[in-house]
Amino acid sequence: MTSRRDIEQLKAGWLRDPAWDLEETEGFEAHQDELRQFRLTTEARWKAAQAEQERALDAEAERLGVHGLLRLLRGAEARQQRQHEAIALLTEGRAQDAWRALSGYGET
């Protein structure tokens, strides 16, 4: 027999890594309806939050216009390039140079 604590621990574990259908967890068959409802409710909440984030991004994109978006994209590309460079430097044991690369030190 599973305790309430077991059920809540299972839910918490699933929240950290929702890679399976929660209600199909072996040993919790007696709680299948509760677990299914928890999974569906949580997934719906996640979907709504994602939709809200997308609406906020769309509003920000509209506010910035094409030129603002292009500047943001170029900034993101530059940060990504610095991160790749820093990783390469770290693998060479050059931590100080990696820090400089990440911080953009010496860029014009």
C-alpha positions in Angstrom: 0.0 0.0 0.0 1.4 3.4 -1.0 1.3 6.3 1.4 0.4 9.9 0.7 4.0 10.7 1.1 5.0 8.1 -1.5 2.5 9.7 -4.0 3.7 13.2 -3.4 7.3 12.1 -3.8 6.4 10.4 -7.0 4.8 13.6 -8.3 7.8 15.7 -7.2 10.1 13.3 -9.1 7.9 13.5 -12.2 8.0 17.3 -12.0 11.8 17.2 -12.1 11.8 14.8 -15.0 8.4 14.3 -16.7 9.7 11.7 -19.2 6.9 9.2 -18.6 3.1 9.0 -18.2 2.9 9.5 -14.4 -0.3 7.4 -14.1 1.5 4.4 -15.6 4.0 4.1 -12.7 4.3 0.6 -11.5 3.1 0.2 -7.9 0.8 3.2 -8.0 -2.1 1.5 -10.0 -4.6 2.3 -7.2 -3.9 6.0 -7.7 -4.0 6.1 -11.5 -6.9 8.6 -11.8 -5.3 11.0 -9.3 -1.9 10.8 -11.1 -3.5 11.2 -14.5 -5.4 14.3 -13.4 -2.2 15.7 -11.8 -0.2 15.1 -15.0 -2.9 16.6 -17.3 -3.4 19.6 -15.1 0.3 20.2 -14.8 0.8 19.8 -18.6 -2.0 22.2 -19.3 -0.5 24.8 -16.9 2.9 24.4 -18.6 1.2 24.8 -22.0 -0.6 28.0 -20.9 2.7 29.4 -19.4 4.5 28.7 -22.7 1.7 30.4 -24.7 1.9 33.4 -22.4 5.7 33.6 -22.9 5.2 33.5 -26.7 2.6 36.2 -26.5 5.0 38.4 -24.5 7.8 37.7 -27.0 5.5 38.6 -29.8 4.5 41.8 -28.1 8.1 42.7 -27.5 9.0 41.9 -31.1 6.2 44.2 -32.3 7.4 46.9 -30.0 11.0 46.6 -31.2 10.3 46.4 -34.9 12.6 44.7 -37.4 15.7 46.8 -36.5 15.4 46.0 -32.8 15.0 42.3 -33.5 18.0 42.2 -35.8 20.1 43.9 -33.0 18.9 41.3 -30.5 19.7 38.4 -32.8 23.1 39.7 -33.6 23.8 40.1 -29.8 22.6 36.6 -29.2 24.8 35.3 -32.0 27.8 37.1 -30.5 27.2 35.7 -27.0 26.9 32.2 -28.4 30.1 32.6 -30.3 31.9 33.8 -27.1 30.5 30.8 -25.3 31.9 28.4 -27.9 35.2 30.1 -27.8 35.3 30.0 -24.0 34.5 26.2 -24.0 37.4 25.6 -26.5 39.8 27.7 -24.3 38.7 25.8 -21.2 39.4 22.5 -22.8 42.9 23.8 -23.5 43.3 24.7 -19.8 43.2 28.5 -20.5 40.7 29.6 -17.9 41.7 33.3 -17.9 41.4 33.5 -21.7 38.0 31.8 -21.4 36.8 34.4 -18.9 38.0 37.1 -21.2 36.2 35.5 -24.2 32.9 35.3 -22.1 33.1 38.8 -20.9 33.8 40.2 -24.4 37.1 41.6 -23.2 39.0 43.1 -26.2 36.1 43.2 -28.6 35.5 46.2 -30.6 
